[in-house]
Amino acid sequence: MRLPALIDPHVHVREPGQTHKEDWDTATQAALAGGVTTILAMPNTKPPIFDAATLDLALGAAKAKARCDYAQFLGAGPSNADWDRHQALLPQAAGLKMYLDSTFGELRLDDMTLWQQHFQTWPRNLPIVAHSESRSMAAVILLAAIYDRPVHIAHVSLKEEILLIRAAKERGLRVTCEVTPHHLFLTRDDIVPSPLHPSAIGIGEEGEGRFSVRPRIASREDVEALWANLEVIDCFATDHAPHTLAEKDGENPPPGFPGLETLLPLMLTAIDEKRLTINQLIEKSVTNPRKIFSLPEQPETWIEIDENARWEIRAADLRSKCGWTPFEGWQVKGRVTRVVLRGREAFKDGKVLVEPGYGQNVRQK
């Protein structure tokens, strides 16, 4: 079966600064293996991507290494809201990412007056994406209403959140949202105490911390609410956030899961189980991301899948540098067999065929 190539609007590439976890080469190989030909990279790297110099740093690495197409977000920080002074820089970015809850380092925005400054100066024709959970999500939707501009809510996970977004849309507010596979397919019931460290969380005996993610894995009621409100969800996004097993199994496990290679098989399995349709998959992984983030069409680009292939997800077969997956051992139905990107065979039968640097910056004129 031939399908349009997917877009993932939420990917942590980890370059610059943490290339032991992932880099532009390995992340884009994983993307192609998962049927994704465009990724939008998050800015909370080391250093964070928040000005011309750091954007050049990220885009330079991407130009040299990326095997699929891409764009890079700028990060909203407490002291860089003077965007009206940087008009030439802004069209080069995928959008503005605002961290209103969990993040590390220089991009955390704890004061709502800082949110206002970014809403006032960021160009109205470029997207704002907010990591905002529960009450902070309600607050940023209010801010978007006050400033009469759209806002995209990252990785919605709770019943209260999806119902609030539904209510906002019904009242004509310009809010869109995304949901990750791990918030659709995992619940707190999958998390059990580690036998070695009962105060920690893990996957059975696999080790503590592997279920650490932000937003946290929610209840079964929350997951059921997401599935019951699929029409409210605009995008599927992986929030691909790789960390090494040593880090995840350490005393202070960082939050995040890899996900680029497991998105499509999980969704194809849901289609086989009649929980999702092919049209919904295309809408939320191609049509809507392209519209929300103003992404160009990719000519002569598509993926081919074997919708009848049954297989087991194993980290040993994946290309992400981090070397593990929260879906280890899951039985899925549907596999990517071929990816054509801009007329060239980029992936076939388990092999990435394009060289580093083949990927293009979709924001480059």
N, C-alpha and C positions, 0 to 999 in steps of 0.2 A: 504494500500500500504506500502511495506517495502522499506526503503531507507538506504543508508549508514549514520552513525551518523556524525553530522557536527563538524567542527573545527572552532573556532573563534579566530583568531590570534591577536585580539586587545581588551583587556578587562581591565578596571580599577577596581580592587577588593577593593581598599581603605584601605587595611590592610597591614602594620601597619599605625596607626595614625589617621584614620578618620572612625572608625568602626561604628559611628552613621549613616553613609551613606550606608555602605555595609561592608561585611567581607567575608572571604573565604567560610563560611558556606552558607550564603544567596546567594552569587554570583553563587556558583556551583549548588545550588538548582534551581536558575533561569535558569542556563545553561541547566540542564537536562530537565526542563519543556519546554524549547525551542528546544529540540532535539540536543543539543550540548553536546558532551562528552569529548572534549578537549578545554581548554582555555589557551591562552598565556597572562600573566599578565604584565601590564605596570609598570615601575619603579618609577613614580613620586608620591610616597607616602610620608608620614612624619614619619621618615626620608626617603629620596629617597634611592633606592636600587642601590648602586654604588660600593660596595666592598664586601669582604668576610663576614664581620660582618653583614652588612645589608641584604645580600643575605640569610645568615643563619636565620636571623630574619623572613624574609618573608616565606622561605621554611619551617621553623618550624611551623608557623601558618597554612600553607597549609597542611602539613602532618597531623596535628591534626584535621583539619576542612573540608578539601575539599571532596566533594562527587563525583566529576567527575575528570578526569585526567587533568594535568596542566603542565606548565613550567613558569618560571619567567624571564623576561628581566632584564638585567643590564642597567643602565643609563650612558650615556656619559656626563661627567661634565667637567668644565674648568681645573680641576687639577688631573684627574684620567686616563690620556691617556697612562700611562705606562703599557699597558696590557701585553706586552711581559715578564713582571716580575711576572705574575700571571697565568701561563699556566695551573695549576691544577684547578683554579677557573672557567675558561672560558667555558669548556664543560658542566658545570652545568647550564648555562644560556640558555634561549630561543634564545637570540641574543643580539645585542646592539641597544638601542633606542637613537637616536639623536634628540634633540628638537632644531630646527633651527628657529622656529617662536614662537608660543604661548606656554608658560608653566610658572609654578611658581617655585620659590625657586632655588635650587642649580644646576639644570640641564640645564639651559638656556645657549646656545652656541652662543654668539653674534659675535665672531671673526672667520673668515674663517681659520685662521692659527690653531685654535683649532680643526676645522673639519679635517684638514689635519693630525694632530697628531693621531686622532682616526683611520682615514683611513690607516695610515701607520702601526699601531701597533695591530689593531684588527685582529684576525686570518682570513685568506681568506676563510676558509671553514665554517665560521659561519656567519649568516645573519646580515646585518645592516639595520635597519628600520629608516626612516627619517620622522619626522613631519616637512614638508617643503611646503610652499605655494607659488604659483606663481613664482616670480623671484628667491626666495631661492631654489625652487624645480629645476629650470633650473641650478642653481649653483651646487647643490649636484649631479645632473646627470653628469655635466661636471667633477666634482671631481671623480666620479666613473669611468668615462672614462679615466681620467689621471692615476688613480691607477689600472686600468684594473681589477675591481672587481664588483660584483653585488651589487645593492642597491634596497631596497623595499620602495616605497613611500606610506606613510599612507594616508588614507582618502582623496583621490582626489575628488575635488568638482567643479572645473571650466572647462569650455570649453577649455580655453587656456592650461590648465594642461594636459587634456586627449589627446589633439592634439599633444602636445610636446612629451608626452610619446609614442604615436603612431610613431612619426617621429624618436625618439630615437631607438625604437625597430626595425623599418624598416632599420636602419643603423647598426644593430647588437649590439647595446649597451645592456648590461645586466641589464636592469631595469624592475622591476615588480611593480605592484601597487594594491591597494585595494580601494573599495568604500563602504560607509556605506549605510544602508537603508534610513536614514534620508536625505542623500544627493541625493538619487534616488527618494524619494517619497514626499519630501517637497520642496516648493519654497518660495521666498520672498512674493509671493501673499498670503501665509498663515499667514504672520506676520502683525498684525495691532497694532496701538497704544493702550495702555491700557487706558480705560476711566478715571481711577483715576490718572494716571501719563502719560500724552500724550507723554512725551519725551522718555518713556521707550517702550520696545516691549513686546508683550505677545500674547496669543492665545485668541483673542476676549476679553471676560470679565474674563478670567481665571487668570489674574494677570501678572504683568510685569516680564520680564526676563526669562520666561520659554522657549523661543526660543533662548536664549543665548547659543552658541555652537561654537567651533573652530575646523575646519574652519567654517565660518558662512554659514547659509543657503543661497543658491545662487539663481540666476534668473531662470526663466523657460527655457530660452535659454541654460543655463549651464546644467540643468537637462536633457533636450532633447539631448544635446551632449553626456552626459554619456550613455544614453540608445542607442544612435546611434552608440556608439563605445564599445558595450559590449564585442566584441572579444579582445579588448585591455586590459580590466579589468581582472586581474588574480584572485582576491579574493573578496568575500563579507566579511566584518568585521564590527562588530557593533560599535566599539569604545564605548562600554558600559561604561558610565561615570556618575554614579548616584550622585545626590545631593538631599538634602531634599527639600520639598516644601517651608519650611520657608526660606531656603537659596535662592532658585530660585525666591521667591517673595519678597526678601529683597532689600535693597537699592543698594547693589553691587552684583548682581546675578552671581555666578560662571558659567562658560561655561560647558555644557555637558548634555547628555541625557542617560537614561537607554535604553537598547536595546536587551538584550539577549533573552527575551521571545517573542519579536515581529518580529525578523528577519525572521523566517521560515514562519509564517502565511502571512506576507507581500509578500514574494517571491512566496509562493504557490498561492496567489491571482493573482500576476503578471503572473504566469503560466496559470491560468484559463483564464486570459484576453489575452493570446497569445503574451505577451510582453517578455516572457522568456520561456525556455524549462527546463524540468527536467534534461536533460544532462548538460545544462549550470549551473544549480544550483549545481549539484554534482561536476562539474569541479571546480567551484569557491569557494565552501564551504567544499570540501573534498580533491579532487585530487591535486589541485594546492597548497593549504596551506601545505599539507603534503610534497610536493616536495620542496617548497621554504624554509621551515623551518626544513627540514630533520627530520620529525616526524615519529615515528614507527607506523606500522599498529596496530590496536587494535583488537585482536582476539575475535571472538564471540560477535561482537558489531554491533548493528543496531538500527534503529528507525522505528516505525510504525506510519502512519498517516491516518486520515480519510480525504481524499482529498475532500469529498463532504460536510463536516461540515461547516455550515455558522454560524458565531458568531460575537459578538461585543467586541472589545478590551476594557477592563476596568481595571484600576489600582488596583481596589479592589480585582481582581482575580489573580494578579501577585505576585511573590515571592520576588522580589527585595525589599530590606529594605527601599529604598527611597520613595516608595509609590505613584508614579505618572508615567505617560508616555505621550510623545508628540502625541501619536496616540490614545488618549482617544476618544472612540466613533466610531472609524473606523470599518467599516464592512469588514470582511475578510472571506476567504473561504479556509479551510484546518487547521486541528488541530492535534497536537501530541497526540497520545493515549498511546504509550508504548515506552520505551527506555530500551534496553538490553546493558549492559556494561560489557565486559569481562565475558560473560556467565550468568550474574546475572541481574534479573529484577530490574532496577534502578528507573524507573518511570512508573506508570500506572494509567490511568483514573484520572489524576489530583493530584496524590499523589507521593511524593518522597519516595522511599522505601529503599534506602541505607543510612547507617549511616555516620556521619562525620568521615573523615579519610579513607573512601573507595577509594577515588581518589588517583591515583598514579602520581608521578613526572616522566614525560616521558623522562627527561634528566638523570635520575638516572640509572646507569648501573646495 
